Amino acid sequence: MKYLFFLLLLGTIVLKAQNYLLIAHKDVPKLSENQIKAIFLKKMKSKEGVHFIPVNLGAKDSTRRAFESKYINVSLQRLKSYWAKQHYLGHRPPHSLKSQKAVIAFITKVAGSIGYIQESALKNSDIQIIFRWSE
């Protein structure tokens, strides 16, 4: 009986895990996790002749929070403060799109674009998967 309970508990934990993908247009070169952070903070603009265009999901989207936790690794308050300072220097944050479907469509069509989605949303093989992670 204890084993059955353990298996049910384990199954519940596994079902709650979410898988995410950092995706990019097929022309984007190989990137490190530090370079991803730099791209989304707009500190790194290009590599190997490819100009980067990072795209976010909406500020309240759970996939965005998972991405920022994994790759940006600063508190929401610090990130807001960073972009407020950047605004006064004439720099804008990455453009936000309304849905994962919109992110996929944008990345498929726009050279140098990079974004993130839940793994279950990807149905297009024309997109390059840069990193895969789970929470």
C-alpha positions in Angstrom: 0.0 0.0 0.0 2.9 2.4 0.8 4.4 1.7 -2.6 1.2 2.5 -4.4 0.9 5.8 -2.5 4.5 6.6 -3.4 3.9 5.8 -7.1 0.8 8.0 -7.2 2.7 10.8 -5.5 5.6 10.5 -7.9 3.2 10.5 -10.9 1.5 13.7 -9.6 4.9 15.4 -9.3 6.0 14.3 -12.8 2.7 15.5 -14.3 3.2 18.9 -12.8 6.6 19.3 -14.4 6.6 21.7 -17.3 9.0 21.5 -20.2 10.2 24.6 -22.0 12.2 25.4 -25.1 14.4 28.4 -26.0 13.9 28.6 -29.7 15.4 30.7 -32.5 15.3 31.3 -36.2 17.4 28.7 -38.1 20.2 31.3 -38.8 21.0 32.0 -35.1 24.4 30.6 -34.2 25.1 28.4 -31.1 24.7 30.4 -27.9 25.7 30.0 -24.2 23.3 30.6 -21.3 25.2 33.8 -20.5 24.8 35.0 -24.1 21.0 34.4 -23.8 20.9 36.6 -20.8 22.9 39.3 -22.6 20.6 39.1 -25.6 17.4 39.5 -23.6 18.9 42.4 -21.6 20.0 43.8 -25.0 23.6 43.9 -24.0 24.6 41.6 -26.9 23.2 42.6 -30.2 24.8 40.2 -32.7 27.1 37.3 -33.3 28.7 35.9 -36.4 26.9 38.6 -38.5 23.4 37.7 -37.2 21.6 40.6 -35.5 19.4 39.3 -32.6 15.8 40.1 -32.1 14.6 38.8 -28.8 10.9 38.4 -28.1 9.0 37.9 -24.9 5.6 36.7 -23.9 3.4 39.0 -21.8 4.6 40.1 -18.4 2.2 37.9 -16.5 2.7 34.8 -18.6 3.9 31.8 -16.6 6.2 30.7 -19.4 7.9 34.1 -19.3 8.4 33.9 -15.5 10.0 30.4 -16.0 12.3 31.8 -18.7 13.3 34.8 -16.6 13.9 32.6 -13.6 16.1 30.2 -15.6 18.1 32.6 -17.8 17.8 36.2 -16.6 18.0 35.1 -12.9 17.1 38.5 -11.3 14.1 39.4 -9.3 11.1 40.9 -11.1 11.7 44.2 -9.2 15.4 44.4 -10.3 14.4 43.6 -13.9 11.8 46.4 -13.9 14.4 48.8 -12.4 16.9 47.7 -15.1 14.4 48.5 -17.9 13.4 51.8 -16.3 17.0 52.9 -16.4 17.5 51.6 -19.9 14.4 53.5 -21.0 16.1 56.8 -20.0 19.2 55.8 -22.0 17.0 55.2 -25.1 16.9 51.4 -25.0 13.7 49.4 -25.1 13.0 45.9 -23.7 12.4 43.0 -26.1 9.0 43.2 -27.9 6.2 41.2 -26.2 4.0 38.9 -28.2 0.5 37.8 -27.0 0.8 34.0 -27.4 3.2 31.2 -27.9 1.7 30.7 -31.3 2.7 34.3 -32.2 6.2 33.7 -30.9 6.6 30.6 -33.1 5.2 32.4 -36.2 7.5 35.4 -35.6 10.6 33.2 -35.1 9.8 31.2 -38.2 9.7 34.3 -40.4 12.2 36.8 -38.9 15.9 36.2 -39.2 17.9 36.5 -35.9 14.8 36.2 -33.7 14.9 34.3 -30.5 12.2 33.4 -27.9 10.8 30.8 -25.6 7.7 28.6 -25.4 6.3 25.5 -23.7 7.6 22.4 -25.4 4.0 21.2 -26.1 3.4 24.3 -28.3 6.0 23.4 -30.8 4.8 21.8 -34.0 7.1 23.4 -36.5 10.4 21.8 -37.5 11.7 25.0 -39.2 12.6 26.4 -35.8 16.0 25.7 -34.1 15.9 24.6 -30.5 18.7 26.3 -28.6 18.0 24.9 -25.0 15.4 22.7 -23.3 14.6 22.9 -19.6 12.1 21.7 -17.1 10.5 23.1 -14.0 
